[in-house]
């Protein structure tokens, strides 16, 4: 995944804490990081771990990057 602003290299729990919308995006694809008690996975690895396929991964990447663009304005 090619996520903006280094988000892909951050732990998912910290990312969701700072950007709850990213958790909502992941939940739409049945990725339950919001409720995970560990939360140390890197954002870039979270999607691939769930093996959703290239199309879903591209959609998630697009939605996260669009959200990040909107908060930078």
C-alpha positions, -999 to 999 in steps of 0.1 A, spaced: 0 0 0 12 35 -8 -4 56 19 4 93 22 22 111 51 39 80 63 7 65 77 16 31 63 46 29 87 26 37 118 10 13 143 -27 9 135 -38 16 171 -21 50 171 -33 58 136 -69 50 145 -66 71 177 -54 101 156 -77 94 126 -108 75 136 -121 77 100 -94 53 89 -108 27 114 -143 33 99 -129 27 64 -113 -6 75 -145 -17 92 -164 -13 60 -142 -41 47 -146 -63 78 -112 -54 92 -117 -51 129 -87 -31 140 -109 -7 160 -117 -35 184 -83 -52 184 -67 -52 218 -31 -54 205 -30 -29 177 7 -30 169 4 -40 133 16 -14 108 -11 2 88 5 -10 55 4 -46 67 -32 -46 81 -49 -50 48 -26 -76 33 -29 -97 64 -66 -100 57 -60 -112 21 -90 -93 6 -75 -92 -29 -60 -65 -51 -92 -48 -59 -103 -43 -23 -68 -33 -13 -68 -7 -40 -102 6 -28 -90 9 8 -58 27 -3 -78 51 -23 -103 58 5 -76 63 31 -56 86 8 -87 106 -1 -95 110 36 -59 121 43 -62 147 14 -93 161 30 -78 166 64 -47 184 49 -68 211 33 
